[in-house]
Amino acid sequence: MKQPKILLETQPEMIRHLRADSNYTILFLTDGKRLISGYSLNVFQKLFDDQEFLRINRSNIVHKTFIAEIKLSKSVDSIRLLNNTEIQIPRRRRVEVLEAFSNY
């Protein structure tokens, strides 16, 4: 698989999370910068180690070290990142996300 050029200038540990946006992927870095890649989120999911990154929903992949907390409720589950960004956890992925986070 061809590696996106954007990863040559960015280390995976510098990536806070990735978000799909139409035909692009936005990489949110720890220093607050945003980078845009023409590769889909699936490409990044295959490239990154499952031990470090976690696919939360269709649009978001998160570096596990940047998860501050998991909020569970009867109606909506979500995760909060260290920068206070909240990402909703789909009902069908709840168990998978909880297992992955507890193993980390």
C-alpha positions in Angstrom: 0.0 0.0 0.0 1.3 3.4 -0.9 2.0 5.7 2.1 0.6 9.2 2.0 3.4 11.8 1.6 1.9 13.8 4.5 3.1 11.0 6.9 6.7 11.5 5.8 6.7 15.0 7.5 4.5 14.0 10.5 5.1 11.4 13.1 2.1 9.3 14.2 2.6 10.3 17.9 2.1 13.9 16.8 -1.4 13.2 15.5 -4.2 13.8 18.0 -7.0 12.5 15.7 -8.1 12.2 12.1 -11.5 13.2 10.7 -13.0 12.3 7.4 -14.3 15.3 5.4 -15.8 14.4 2.0 -13.0 13.0 -0.1 -10.3 14.2 2.3 -8.9 13.4 5.7 -8.1 16.2 8.2 -5.2 15.4 10.6 -5.3 17.3 13.9 -1.9 17.6 15.3 -0.8 18.1 19.0 0.6 21.6 18.2 -2.9 22.7 17.1 -2.1 22.6 13.3 -4.4 20.9 10.8 -3.2 19.1 7.7 -5.4 17.9 4.9 -4.7 14.7 2.9 -6.3 13.5 -0.2 -6.3 9.9 1.1 -9.4 8.4 2.7 -9.7 7.6 6.4 -9.6 3.9 5.5 -6.1 4.2 4.2 -4.9 5.8 7.5 -6.7 3.1 9.5 -4.8 0.4 7.6 -1.5 2.2 8.1 -1.7 2.9 11.8 -1.2 0.3 14.4 -4.5 -0.7 16.1 -2.7 -0.5 19.5 -2.3 3.3 19.2 -5.2 4.5 17.2 -8.9 3.7 17.6 -11.7 4.1 15.1 -14.5 5.7 17.0 -17.1 6.2 14.2 -17.3 6.5 10.4 -15.6 9.9 10.5 -13.0 9.8 13.3 -9.9 7.9 14.3 -8.3 8.9 17.6 -4.9 8.4 19.1 -5.6 6.7 22.4 -3.1 8.8 24.4 -5.2 11.9 23.7 -8.5 10.4 25.1 -9.2 12.2 28.4 -12.4 10.4 29.3 -15.2 8.2 28.1 -18.7 9.5 28.9 -21.4 6.9 29.1 -25.0 7.6 29.5 -28.3 5.9 28.5 -28.9 8.1 25.5 -25.5 9.2 24.1 -22.0 7.9 24.7 -19.0 10.0 23.8 -15.3 10.4 24.3 -13.6 13.7 25.3 -10.1 14.4 24.1 -7.5 16.4 26.0 -8.4 19.5 24.0 -12.1 19.1 25.1 -13.3 17.9 21.7 -16.2 15.5 22.1 -16.8 12.7 19.6 -19.9 10.6 19.8 -19.6 6.8 20.0 -22.2 5.0 17.9 -24.4 2.5 19.8 -23.0 -0.4 17.7 -19.4 0.4 18.4 -19.8 1.0 22.1 -18.5 -2.4 23.2 -15.6 -2.3 20.8 -14.5 1.1 21.9 -14.8 0.3 25.6 -12.8 -3.0 25.2 -10.1 -1.2 23.2 -9.8 1.6 25.7 -9.7 -0.8 28.7 -6.9 -2.9 27.1 -4.8 0.2 26.6 
